[in-house]
């Protein structure tokens, strides 16, 4: 290139300019990056730059589209070491190359249109070091170490970015990206980075890796991010570190672990029952669900709005705060129905499950009951009307009953004399129908009181019977004839007696045949002695008394019938009813079974509150409240008075428990409440944890002042001051004794 050289072929005049123009237009269209693919572009940055032997090799072999390249065998050839045509003179000497082109040395002038100064610099760099002309990748990572902020155990840090750059001259191939080390699982590669195993990074380009800290254990954690590649060394690494902290945890408490619903009719919904949920931990509680499960789960629902309570998956529950969950029961079938409701949250003590139960009953319907089931009028004088006998119709169902008609069928001697039953009888109501007997002839007569209604079993009837006689007869009466209600009486107790009078409104005497209480609950009613008795004769206009008391042997509604039979064949009766009550007793209930104080500082004090309720029917007598462990009842903050104290049925008060740990670590204890209710005692478990000990107040051990601490060396300045004071005092006393003025008492 730089000696004598003659070309075997010369370009057509003007051809160089044409090719140059075409090349320049192509360069403008494609830009410098595209030109590098087909041959390094002519347009280069004027800024100072280092000569590039890799680019120089490309130019040496393909000189920007020139008809001949430097590597042509007729020019300098491919082996620079042979120094063909003095090629070695151009080593790192771009200006010399440009001068040779300008002077057309060795007929090189045709390259004016293809080579500029920076091209000559790069060619010179390649001539100087042919080995450097082969490109190689390089890898650089930033940063080389990465420290994550303290992260709570079980959570994830924000992502941090590692940048992988290729400052080399060939593509950087990434073989692998992984975290390594004993604690590698505490660090994870997050999605969203542009680096990937199997991908490559072009020379001068870079890609990113996102890393996050996901601690699996408390304390300092460390690992290494390792990137395998084809650059020198084979891999690059980034040191990873972070510290995991333990968060204060929430803890959940519920007011009951079971809800029992009353019997509910099909097609109806029970009243709402409410659970109280409390956060007894030291951090906010987050709900994740309130799920009802089981084969009959659809029978139990959380109603919308305020009836469903204010616990919500979207509302955290602060420490010591509470919220409510409402549940209703709407049975889909008859019989016992059950399900399970689980309150899910991030509580440290798990997800409590609440048993749900109820019974489905038939849909509302009227039920007709007639009392008595029959009326025997006995002997009655022909043509003379008997005293009216009463029949009571009761709707014992749970829906209104429609009454279509009230008639007597059978003997014409029986007739309805009064009817207080209208067209509709509401559930639980009763009405009276009076019937009398006027025999038209001697002999027995029968009939039936017939009531047509919409209750099951309609028509409903009461049998009527009587006997017509020609002479005078006795006419038995019973007063009062309406049903007697004894009200509520405790089991084992006896009510006041009710008085019943048997009279004779006829013109002849009659005898009382039998007096008895009949029915399923007959044993709950007692006929007291001293009144009417079997065999008693009752003259016309006379009467005798019967006293009946209620003495239930078991709880619940009791019903029976006082029946009196007479010698005339007449039968008298009256209904008896009452309710047996359980013996009154107190019952003790606490709003929680455990108080969790969470993590508290050593020698600090924290408080938690629970509610004590008398859910029984008698006075609750609390005789003693004891506490174990580093816990104590706070008498100032508590609403309950100091034991012993009493709570009336339904009353409640609050007990405040203080936690004052004196030693580090987990602490447990118990509140025990002794009372006259079972269980005795009632217990509430206590738990808390004290964190690492705090430092004592600093003690002055230096020269800055006196030291009062019992441990540690005393301030050495104290001894020095004491010595100096003693010396000064001794000198002064000697001077005073030697002074004549002192002996005469004159003031100096």
C-alpha positions in Angstrom: 0.0 0.0 0.0 2.8 2.3 0.7 5.4 1.1 -1.9 5.3 0.6 -5.7 2.1 -1.0 -6.8 0.3 -1.3 -10.2 -3.2 -2.4 -10.6 -4.1 -4.9 -13.3 -7.5 -3.2 -13.6 -8.3 0.5 -13.3 -11.8 1.8 -12.7 -13.6 3.6 -15.5 -13.2 7.4 -15.2 -16.0 8.8 -13.1 -16.9 5.3 -11.8 -15.3 6.0 -8.4 -17.4 9.1 -8.0 -20.5 7.2 -9.0 -19.9 4.5 -6.5 -19.0 7.0 -3.9 -22.2 8.9 -4.4 -24.3 5.7 -4.3 -22.5 4.6 -1.2 -23.0 7.9 0.6 -26.7 7.9 -0.3 -27.0 4.3 1.1 -25.2 5.4 4.3 -27.6 8.3 4.8 -30.6 5.9 4.4 -29.3 3.1 6.5 -27.4 5.0 9.2 -24.1 4.1 10.8 -25.3 0.9 12.6 -26.6 -0.6 9.3 -23.5 0.4 7.4 -21.4 -1.6 9.9 -23.1 -4.8 8.7 -22.1 -4.3 5.0 -18.9 -2.5 5.7 -18.1 0.3 8.1 -19.8 3.5 7.1 -18.0 6.6 5.9 -19.7 9.0 8.2 -18.1 8.8 11.6 -18.4 10.9 14.7 -15.8 13.7 14.8 -15.4 13.2 18.6 -12.1 11.8 19.9 -12.2 8.0 20.1 -9.9 5.1 20.6 -8.9 3.2 17.5 -10.9 0.0 17.1 -8.9 -2.9 15.7 -12.1 -5.0 15.3 -13.5 -2.4 13.0 -10.1 -2.0 11.4 -10.1 -5.7 10.5 -13.5 -5.4 8.8 -12.2 -2.3 6.8 -9.0 -4.1 5.9 -11.0 -7.0 4.5 -13.9 -5.0 2.9 -12.9 -1.4 2.5 -16.3 0.3 2.5 -17.3 -1.2 -0.8 -14.1 -0.2 -2.7 -13.4 -2.3 -5.8 -10.2 -3.5 -4.1 -9.6 -4.0 -0.4 -6.3 -3.9 1.4 -6.5 -7.7 2.0 -6.6 -8.3 -1.8 -3.7 -10.6 -2.8 -2.6 -8.0 -5.4 -2.4 -5.4 -2.6 -1.2 -6.3 0.8 -2.7 -9.8 1.3 -4.4 -11.3 4.3 -1.2 -12.1 6.2 0.0 -8.8 7.7 3.0 -10.5 9.1 4.4 -10.9 5.6 4.6 -7.1 5.4 3.6 -7.2 1.8 4.2 -3.8 0.1 5.5 -2.4 3.4 2.1 -2.8 5.2 3.8 -2.7 8.6 4.6 1.0 8.2 0.9 1.7 8.7 0.8 0.1 12.2 -1.0 2.6 14.5 -0.3 5.3 11.9 -3.6 6.5 10.4 -2.2 9.8 9.2 0.5 7.9 7.2 -2.2 5.8 5.6 -4.2 8.9 4.7 -1.1 10.6 3.2 -0.4 7.5 1.0 -4.0 7.7 -0.3 -3.8 11.4 -0.9 -0.5 11.1 -2.8 -1.7 8.0 -4.7 1.2 6.1 -3.4 1.2 2.7 -5.1 -1.9 3.8 -7.0 -3.9 4.0 -3.8 -5.6 7.3 -4.7 -8.8 5.6 -5.7 -9.5 5.0 -1.9 -10.1 8.7 -1.3 -13.8 8.1 -1.9 -13.9 5.1 0.6 -11.6 5.9 3.5 -11.7 8.7 6.0 -9.3 9.5 8.9 -11.0 7.3 11.6 -11.2 4.4 9.1 -7.4 4.8 8.6 -6.9 4.9 12.5 -8.9 1.6 12.9 -7.0 0.0 10.0 -3.7 1.1 11.6 -4.7 -0.4 14.9 -5.5 -3.7 13.2 -2.1 -3.7 11.4 -0.4 -3.1 14.7 -2.2 -6.0 16.4 -3.9 -8.4 14.1 -4.9 -10.6 17.0 -7.0 -7.8 18.4 -9.1 -7.7 15.3 -11.1 -10.7 16.5 -14.0 -9.4 18.7 -14.6 -10.7 22.3 -17.5 -10.2 24.8 -17.0 -8.7 28.2 -19.3 -8.7 31.3 -19.9 -6.0 33.9 -22.5 -6.0 36.7 -23.7 -3.0 38.7 -24.0 -2.9 41.6 -21.6 -5.6 42.8 -23.4 -5.9 46.2 -27.0 -5.3 47.2 -28.4 -4.8 50.7 -32.1 -5.0 51.2 -34.0 -3.0 53.9 -35.2 -4.8 57.0 -38.1 -7.0 55.9 -40.8 -8.6 58.1 -40.6 -12.4 58.1 -43.2 -13.8 55.8 -43.4 -10.7 53.6 -41.6 -9.7 50.4 -39.3 -6.7 49.9 -39.5 -4.3 47.0 -37.5 -5.3 43.9 -34.0 -4.1 43.3 -32.2 -3.9 40.0 -28.9 -5.4 38.8 -27.6 -4.2 35.5 -25.5 -6.5 33.3 -23.5 -4.6 30.6 -21.4 -5.8 27.6 -18.5 -3.4 27.1 -16.9 -6.0 24.7 -16.8 -6.3 21.0 -18.8 -9.5 20.6 -22.3 -10.6 21.8 -22.4 -11.6 25.5 -24.3 -14.9 25.9 -26.0 -15.4 29.3 -26.0 -19.1 30.2 -27.7 -19.0 33.7 -29.1 -16.6 36.4 -29.5 -18.0 39.9 -29.1 -17.2 43.6 -26.6 -19.4 45.4 -25.5 -20.0 48.9 -26.9 -21.6 52.1 -29.6 -19.0 52.3 -30.3 -18.7 48.6 -34.0 -19.4 49.0 -34.4 -16.1 51.0 -33.7 -14.2 47.7 -35.6 -14.6 44.5 -35.4 -13.4 40.9 -38.5 -11.5 40.1 -40.2 -11.3 36.8 -39.9 -8.1 34.8 -36.1 -8.0 34.1 -34.8 -8.1 30.6 -31.9 -10.5 31.2 -32.7 -14.2 30.7 -30.8 -17.5 30.5 -30.2 -18.3 26.8 -30.4 -14.6 25.7 -27.5 -12.5 24.5 -26.4 -8.8 25.1 -25.0 -7.0 22.1 -21.7 -5.1 22.4 -22.3 -1.8 24.2 -25.8 -2.9 25.3 -27.1 -4.0 28.7 -30.0 -5.9 30.4 -31.5 -5.9 33.9 -32.2 -8.5 36.6 -34.8 -7.8 39.3 -34.1 -9.3 42.7 -36.2 -9.4 45.9 -35.8 -10.4 49.5 -38.2 -13.1 50.8 -36.9 -14.1 54.2 -37.7 -17.6 55.6 -36.1 -17.1 59.0 -35.4 -14.2 61.3 -32.1 -12.4 61.5 -29.3 -11.6 59.0 -29.5 -13.4 55.7 -27.1 -13.5 52.8 -26.6 -15.2 49.4 -25.0 -14.5 46.0 -26.6 -13.7 42.6 -24.5 -15.6 40.0 -24.7 -14.8 36.2 -23.1 -17.4 34.0 -21.8 -16.1 30.6 -19.3 -16.6 27.8 -17.1 -13.6 28.8 -13.8 -13.9 30.6 -14.1 -15.7 33.9 -17.3 -17.5 32.9 -19.5 -15.8 35.5 -20.2 -12.6 37.4 -21.6 -12.3 40.9 -23.5 -9.8 43.1 -23.4 -10.2 46.9 -26.9 -10.1 48.4 -27.8 -9.4 52.1 -30.8 -8.5 54.2 -32.3 -8.7 57.7 -35.6 -10.4 58.5 -37.6 -9.1 61.5 -40.4 -10.8 63.3 -43.7 -8.8 63.3 -46.0 -8.5 66.2 -48.9 -10.9 65.4 -52.7 -10.6 65.6 -54.7 -13.2 67.6 -58.4 -13.9 67.3 -61.0 -14.6 69.9 -64.7 -15.3 69.4 -67.7 -15.0 71.8 -69.0 -18.5 71.1 -67.9 -21.6 69.3 -71.5 -22.7 68.6 -74.8 -21.1 67.5 -78.0 -23.0 68.2 -81.1 -21.7 66.4 -84.7 -22.2 67.5 -86.9 -24.5 65.5 -87.8 -22.6 62.3 -90.6 -23.3 59.9 -89.9 -24.1 56.3 -90.1 -21.0 54.1 -89.3 -18.7 57.0 -86.1 -17.2 58.4 -85.0 -17.1 62.1 -83.9 -14.1 64.0 -80.3 -13.1 63.5 -77.8 -14.5 66.0 -74.6 -12.5 66.5 -71.0 -13.5 67.2 -68.5 -11.0 68.6 -65.0 -11.3 67.1 -62.1 -9.7 69.0 -58.4 -9.1 68.1 -56.6 -10.0 71.3 -53.1 -9.8 69.6 -50.7 -7.0 69.2 -51.0 -6.3 65.5 -53.9 -5.5 63.2 -56.0 -8.5 62.2 -57.0 -8.9 58.5 -60.0 -11.1 57.6 -59.8 -13.3 54.5 -63.2 -14.9 54.6 -66.3 -16.0 56.5 -67.2 -19.3 54.9 -70.1 -21.6 55.8 -69.4 -25.3 54.8 -71.1 -28.6 55.1 -73.9 -30.5 53.3 -76.5 -28.1 54.7 -74.5 -24.9 54.5 -77.1 -23.2 52.4 -79.5 -23.2 55.4 -77.3 -20.7 57.2 -76.6 -17.3 55.7 -74.9 -14.0 56.7 -77.6 -11.4 56.0 -76.8 -8.2 54.1 -76.5 -4.8 55.8 -76.1 -4.2 59.5 -77.8 -7.5 60.4 -74.8 -9.3 59.1 -72.4 -7.4 61.4 -69.5 -5.2 60.7 -66.6 -7.7 60.4 -65.3 -7.4 56.9 -62.5 -8.7 54.7 -61.8 -5.1 53.6 -61.5 -3.7 57.1 -58.5 -4.6 59.4 -59.3 -5.1 63.1 -57.0 -3.1 65.4 -55.5 -4.7 68.5 -58.2 -4.9 71.3 -60.9 -4.0 68.9 -64.0 -6.1 68.1 -66.5 -6.5 65.4 -69.6 -8.7 64.9 -70.9 -11.4 62.5 -74.6 -12.0 62.1 -76.0 -15.4 61.0 -79.6 -16.5 60.2 -81.2 -19.9 59.8 -83.7 -20.6 56.9 -84.2 -24.4 56.7 -84.6 -26.1 53.4 -85.9 -29.4 54.8 -87.5 -30.8 58.0 -85.4 -32.0 60.9 -82.0 -31.3 62.3 -79.8 -29.1 60.1 -76.1 -28.4 60.8 -73.1 -26.6 59.2 -69.8 -25.0 60.1 -68.7 -21.4 59.7 -64.9 -20.7 59.5 -63.6 -17.2 60.2 -60.4 -17.0 58.2 -57.7 -14.4 58.9 -54.0 -13.9 59.4 -54.3 -14.5 63.2 -51.4 -16.3 64.7 -53.7 -18.7 66.6 -55.5 -20.0 63.5 -59.0 -19.9 62.0 -61.8 -20.6 64.5 -64.7 -22.7 63.4 -68.2 -22.2 64.8 -70.8 -25.0 64.8 -74.2 -24.0 63.5 -77.4 -25.9 64.2 -81.1 -25.7 63.9 -84.3 -27.7 63.3 -86.6 -27.3 60.3 -90.3 -27.6 61.1 -93.3 -27.8 58.8 -94.6 -24.7 57.2 -97.1 -22.6 59.2 -100.5 -24.2 59.3 -103.6 -24.0 61.6 -104.3 -26.9 64.0 -107.8 -27.4 65.4 -108.2 -28.6 69.0 -111.7 -29.1 70.6 -112.2 -29.5 74.4 -113.8 -31.5 75.7 -114.0 -34.2 73.1 -117.5 -35.1 74.2 -120.4 -33.9 76.3 -122.7 -36.3 78.2 -125.8 -34.4 79.4 -127.2 -37.5 81.3 -130.9 -37.5 82.3 -132.9 -34.6 81.3 -136.6 -33.9 81.8 -138.6 -34.1 78.5 -139.2 -30.6 77.1 -136.9 -28.9 79.7 -133.7 -27.4 78.4 -130.5 -28.4 80.1 -127.9 -26.0 81.3 -125.6 -25.1 78.4 -122.4 -27.0 78.1 -119.3 -25.2 76.6 -117.0 -26.5 73.9 -113.7 -24.6 73.4 -112.1 -24.5 69.9 -108.4 -23.6 69.9 -106.1 -22.9 67.0 -102.9 -24.6 68.2 -101.2 -24.1 64.9 -99.0 -21.2 63.7 -101.3 -19.9 60.9 -104.8 -18.4 61.0 -107.7 -20.9 60.8 -110.7 -20.2 58.6 -114.0 -21.4 60.0 -116.6 -22.3 57.4 -119.5 -23.5 59.6 -120.6 -24.6 63.1 -123.6 -27.0 63.1 -125.2 -29.9 65.1 -125.9 -33.1 63.2 -128.0 -35.9 64.7 -130.8 -35.7 67.3 -132.9 -32.6 67.1 -132.8 -32.3 70.9 -129.3 -30.8 70.7 -128.7 -27.2 69.6 -126.0 -24.5 69.5 -127.2 -21.7 71.9 -124.1 -19.4 71.6 -121.2 -19.2 69.1 -118.3 -16.8 69.8 -116.2 -18.2 66.9 -116.1 -15.9 63.9 -114.9 -16.6 60.4 -111.2 -16.6 61.3 -109.4 -17.8 64.4 -105.8 -16.5 64.7 -102.9 -18.8 65.7 -102.9 -19.5 69.5 -106.4 -18.1 70.0 -109.5 -19.9 71.3 -113.3 -19.3 71.0 -116.3 -20.8 72.8 -119.4 -22.6 71.5 -122.3 -23.4 73.9 -124.6 -26.4 73.3 -127.8 -27.4 75.2 -130.1 -30.5 75.3 -133.9 -30.4 75.2 -135.2 -33.9 74.8 -138.4 -34.2 72.9 -139.1 -37.8 74.0 -138.0 -40.4 76.5 -134.9 -42.4 75.8 -131.3 -41.9 74.7 -130.3 -39.3 72.2 -127.0 -38.6 70.4 -125.6 -36.0 68.1 -122.3 -34.3 67.1 -121.2 -30.7 67.1 -119.6 -30.3 63.7 -117.0 -27.6 62.8 -115.9 -27.2 59.2 -112.5 -25.3 58.9 -109.2 -25.3 56.8 -107.2 -27.2 59.4 -106.0 -30.8 58.8 -108.7 -33.3 59.8 -111.7 -31.1 59.1 -114.6 -31.4 59.9 -113.8 -31.6 63.6 -116.5 -33.0 65.9 -117.6 -33.2 69.6 -119.8 -36.2 70.5 -123.1 -35.2 72.3 -125.3 -37.6 74.3 -128.3 -37.4 76.6 -131.3 -39.3 77.9 -134.9 -38.0 78.0 -137.0 -38.9 81.1 -140.6 -38.0 82.1 -140.0 -37.1 85.8 -137.9 -34.7 87.8 -134.1 -35.1 87.6 -131.0 -33.6 89.1 -129.1 -31.2 86.8 -125.3 -31.1 87.6 -123.3 -27.9 86.9 -119.6 -27.0 87.1 -118.3 -23.5 87.8 -116.1 -22.1 86.5 -116.4 -24.0 83.2 -113.6 -22.2 81.4 -110.0 -23.5 81.2 -107.8 -22.8 84.2 -104.3 -21.5 83.7 -101.9 -22.0 86.7 -99.1 -20.0 85.0 -95.4 -20.8 85.7 -94.4 -22.8 88.7 -90.8 -24.0 89.5 -90.3 -27.8 89.4 -90.8 -29.3 92.8 -93.0 -26.4 94.0 -96.8 -26.3 94.4 -99.2 -23.5 93.2 -102.2 -22.1 95.1 -105.2 -24.3 94.6 -108.0 -23.3 92.2 -111.6 -23.8 93.4 -114.3 -25.6 91.3 -118.0 -25.8 92.4 -120.3 -28.7 91.5 -124.0 -27.6 91.8 -127.5 -28.9 91.2 -129.8 -26.7 89.1 -132.4 -29.6 88.8 -135.5 -30.6 90.8 -134.0 -33.9 92.2 -130.9 -34.9 94.0 -128.0 -36.6 92.3 -124.9 -38.4 93.4 -121.3 -37.7 92.5 -119.9 -40.9 91.0 -116.2 -40.0 90.3 -113.8 -37.1 90.5 -110.4 -37.4 88.8 -107.7 -35.6 86.8 -107.2 -37.2 83.3 -104.7 -36.6 80.5 -101.0 -37.1 79.7 -99.9 -34.7 82.5 -102.5 -35.7 85.1 -99.7 -36.3 87.7 -98.8 -32.6 87.6 -102.2 -31.6 89.1 -103.3 -32.6 92.6 -106.9 -32.7 94.0 -106.7 -31.6 97.5 -108.7 -33.4 100.2 -111.6 -32.0 102.1 -114.0 -31.2 99.2 -116.4 -33.1 97.1 -115.8 -36.8 96.9 -117.3 -39.8 95.2 -120.7 -40.8 96.6 -121.6 -37.3 97.7 -125.3 -36.5 97.3 -126.1 -33.0 96.1 -129.7 -31.9 96.7 -131.4 -29.4 94.3 -129.9 -26.0 94.8 -127.0 -27.4 96.8 -123.2 -27.5 95.8 -119.8 -28.8 96.9 -116.2 -27.6 96.2 -113.2 -29.2 94.6 -109.7 -27.7 95.1 -107.0 -28.5 92.5 -103.3 -27.4 92.7 -100.5 -27.5 90.1 -97.2 -29.3 91.2 -95.0 -29.9 88.1 -92.5 -32.7 88.3 -90.7 -31.6 85.1 -90.1 -28.4 83.1 -92.4 -27.5 80.2 -96.0 -26.9 79.4 -98.4 -29.3 81.2 -102.1 -29.9 80.4 -104.8 -32.2 81.9 -108.5 -32.2 82.5 -110.7 -32.3 85.7 -113.5 -34.8 85.1 -116.6 -35.4 87.2 -119.1 -38.1 86.6 -122.6 -38.1 88.2 -125.3 -40.7 88.8 -127.6 -39.0 86.2 -125.1 -40.0 83.5 -123.9 -36.4 83.1 -120.2 -35.8 82.8 -118.6 -32.5 83.7 -115.1 -31.4 82.8 -112.7 -28.4 82.8 -109.2 -28.0 81.2 -106.2 -27.4 83.4 -102.8 -26.1 82.2 -99.6 -24.7 83.6 -95.8 -24.5 82.9 -93.0 -26.1 84.9 -89.9 -23.9 85.2 -86.3 -25.0 85.8 -84.9 -24.2 89.2 -83.2 -20.8 89.1 -79.3 -21.0 88.9 -76.5 -18.7 88.0 -74.3 -19.2 85.0 -70.8 -17.7 84.5 -69.6 -16.6 81.0 -66.4 -14.9 79.9 -66.1 -13.0 76.5 -62.9 -14.9 75.7 -61.1 -18.0 76.8 -57.6 -16.6 76.2 -55.9 -13.2 76.4 -52.8 -12.8 74.2 -50.6 -9.8 75.0 -48.3 -10.3 72.0 -44.7 -9.0 72.3 -44.1 -6.4 75.0 -40.9 -4.6 76.2 -39.3 -6.1 79.3 -40.2 -4.2 82.5 -43.0 -2.5 80.6 -46.8 -2.9 81.2 -49.6 -3.8 78.9 -53.3 -4.4 79.5 -56.0 -6.5 78.0 -59.8 -6.6 78.9 -62.4 -9.3 79.0 -66.1 -9.3 80.1 -67.6 -11.4 82.9 -71.4 -12.1 82.5 -74.0 -13.8 84.6 -76.0 -15.6 81.9 -78.1 -17.6 84.4 -81.4 -17.0 86.2 -80.1 -16.5 89.8 -77.6 -14.2 91.4 -73.9 -15.1 90.6 -71.7 -14.9 93.7 -68.0 -14.4 92.9 -66.0 -15.4 95.9 -62.4 -15.0 94.6 -60.4 -13.9 91.5 -56.8 -15.2 91.4 -54.1 -14.6 88.7 -50.8 -16.6 88.1 -47.7 -15.6 86.2 -46.4 -12.1 85.6 -50.0 -10.9 85.3 -52.3 -9.1 87.7 -55.9 -7.6 87.8 -55.8 -3.8 87.4 -58.3 -2.8 90.2 -58.4 0.9 89.0 -59.3 0.2 85.4 -61.5 -2.9 86.0 -65.3 -2.4 86.1 -65.8 -5.4 88.3 -65.4 -4.7 92.0 -62.9 -6.5 94.2 -64.0 -10.0 95.2 -66.2 -11.1 96.8 -69.0 -9.5 94.7 -72.3 -10.5 93.0 -73.9 -10.1 89.6 -77.6 -10.2 89.0 -79.0 -12.4 86.1 -78.0 -10.7 82.8 -75.5 -8.3 84.5 -71.9 -8.0 83.3 -68.7 -6.2 84.2 -65.1 -5.9 82.8 -61.9 -7.3 84.3 -58.6 -5.6 83.1 -55.5 -7.8 83.3 -52.0 -6.2 83.3 -48.9 -7.9 81.9 -45.6 -6.7 83.6 -42.8 -9.1 82.5 -39.7 -9.2 84.6 -37.9 -11.8 82.5 -37.4 -12.1 78.7 -39.1 -14.8 76.7 -42.6 -16.4 76.5 -44.8 -16.0 79.6 -48.1 -17.7 80.5 -50.6 -17.4 83.3 -54.2 -17.8 84.2 -57.2 -15.9 85.6 -59.3 -18.2 87.9 -62.8 -17.0 89.0 -64.3 -18.9 91.9 -68.1 -18.6 92.1 -71.4 -20.5 92.8 -71.8 -21.4 89.1 -70.3 -24.2 87.1 -67.6 -24.6 86.0 -65.8 -23.7 89.3 -63.4 -22.1 88.9 -63.9 -20.4 85.5 -60.5 -19.9 83.8 -59.1 -17.5 81.2 -55.6 -18.4 79.8 -53.0 -15.6 79.6 -50.0 -15.5 77.2 -47.4 -12.9 76.3 -43.8 -12.5 75.3 -41.2 -10.1 76.7 -38.6 -8.8 74.2 -34.8 -8.4 75.0 -34.0 -6.6 78.2 -33.7 -2.8 78.2 -30.4 -1.2 79.5 -30.3 0.3 83.0 -29.9 4.0 83.4 -26.2 5.1 82.8 -24.0 5.5 85.9 -21.4 8.3 86.1 -18.0 6.5 86.6 -15.7 9.3 85.4 -14.3 12.6 86.6 -17.4 14.6 85.8 -19.1 14.2 89.2 -20.0 12.0 92.2 -20.8 8.4 91.8 -23.7 6.9 93.8 -23.8 3.5 92.0 -23.1 0.5 94.2 -21.1 -1.2 91.4 -18.2 0.2 89.5 -15.2 2.3 90.7 -15.7 5.5 92.5 -14.8 8.9 91.0 -11.0 9.2 91.7 -11.4 13.0 92.0 -13.3 12.6 95.2 -10.2 11.1 97.0 -8.0 13.9 95.7 -10.4 16.6 96.8 -10.7 15.1 100.2 -6.9 15.0 100.6 -6.3 18.6 99.5 -9.0 19.8 101.9 -7.4 18.0 104.8 -4.0 19.5 104.1 -5.4 23.1 103.7 -7.2 22.8 107.0 -4.1 21.6 108.9 -1.9 24.4 107.5 -4.5 27.0 108.5 -4.8 25.7 112.1 -0.9 25.8 112.5 -0.8 29.4 111.2 -3.6 30.4 113.6 -1.8 29.0 116.6 1.4 30.9 115.8 -0.3 34.3 115.3 -0.1 36.7 118.3 -3.4 38.3 117.2 -5.2 35.2 117.7 -4.2 34.9 121.4 -5.5 38.5 122.2 -8.8 37.9 120.4 -8.3 40.8 118.1 -10.0 40.6 114.8 -7.6 40.4 111.8 
